[in-house]
Amino acid sequence: MKTLKNLEAAFTVAVAIACAASYASFVQTPATTDHAAQASATMHVVTVTAKRMTAEEKQLSLLEERQAVQSSRVATASL
């Protein structure tokens, strides 16, 4: 019986610690979010300007890509 009471006490303490940790993590100051905002403010932005491909150019590009993949598979298979 003493063992069961000790296990019950240990469980109760563990639940109390878990609840306190959960509450403490929920009530954090917004200082950590300010640091994240500063980090994202220094993020680099890349702008790509190019003309769009026509439908024929897209098809030709896809065919060339498929041929390149197929030839690399053949080369790998022969090794």
C-alpha positions as CSV (number, residue, x, y, z in Angstrom):
1,M,0.0,0.0,0.0
2,K,2.9,2.4,0.7
3,T,4.2,1.9,-2.8
4,L,0.9,2.8,-4.3
5,K,0.6,5.9,-2.1
6,N,4.2,6.9,-3.1
7,L,3.4,6.4,-6.8
8,E,0.2,8.4,-6.4
9,A,2.2,11.2,-4.8
10,A,4.9,11.1,-7.5
11,F,2.2,11.3,-10.2
12,T,0.5,14.2,-8.5
13,V,3.8,16.1,-8.3
14,A,4.6,15.3,-11.9
15,V,1.2,16.6,-13.1
16,A,1.6,19.8,-11.0
17,I,5.1,20.4,-12.5
18,A,3.7,19.8,-16.0
19,C,0.8,22.2,-15.4
20,A,3.1,24.9,-14.1
21,A,5.5,24.5,-17.0
22,S,2.6,24.7,-19.4
23,Y,1.3,27.9,-17.8
24,A,4.8,29.4,-17.7
25,S,5.3,28.7,-21.4
26,F,1.9,30.1,-22.3
27,V,2.5,33.4,-20.4
28,Q,5.8,34.4,-22.1
29,T,6.7,38.0,-22.6
30,P,6.6,39.3,-26.2
31,A,10.3,40.0,-26.1
32,T,11.0,36.7,-28.0
33,T,8.6,37.7,-30.8
34,D,10.4,41.1,-31.1
35,H,13.6,39.2,-31.7
36,A,12.0,37.1,-34.4
37,A,10.6,40.3,-36.0
38,Q,14.0,41.8,-36.1
39,A,15.5,38.7,-37.7
40,S,12.8,38.7,-40.4
41,A,13.4,42.4,-41.0
42,T,16.9,41.6,-42.2
43,M,15.7,38.9,-44.6
44,H,17.0,39.4,-48.1
45,V,14.5,39.7,-50.9
46,V,15.3,38.5,-54.4
47,T,13.3,39.9,-57.3
48,V,13.4,38.0,-60.6
49,T,12.4,39.9,-63.7
50,A,12.2,37.8,-66.9
51,K,9.8,37.4,-69.8
52,R,7.3,34.6,-69.6
53,M,7.9,31.6,-71.9
54,T,5.4,30.9,-74.6
55,A,3.5,27.5,-74.7
56,E,5.9,26.3,-77.4
57,E,8.9,27.2,-75.4
58,K,7.5,25.5,-72.3
59,Q,6.9,22.3,-74.3
60,L,10.4,22.4,-75.8
61,S,11.9,23.0,-72.3
62,L,10.0,20.0,-70.9
63,L,11.1,17.7,-73.7
64,E,14.7,18.7,-73.2
65,E,14.4,18.2,-69.5
66,R,12.9,14.7,-69.9
67,Q,15.6,13.8,-72.4
68,A,18.3,14.9,-70.0
69,V,16.7,12.9,-67.1
70,Q,16.3,9.8,-69.3
71,S,19.9,10.0,-70.5
72,S,21.2,10.3,-67.0
73,R,19.1,7.3,-66.0
74,V,20.6,5.3,-68.8
75,A,24.1,6.4,-67.9
76,T,23.6,5.5,-64.3
77,A,22.1,2.1,-65.2
78,S,25.1,1.2,-67.3
79,L,27.4,1.7,-64.4
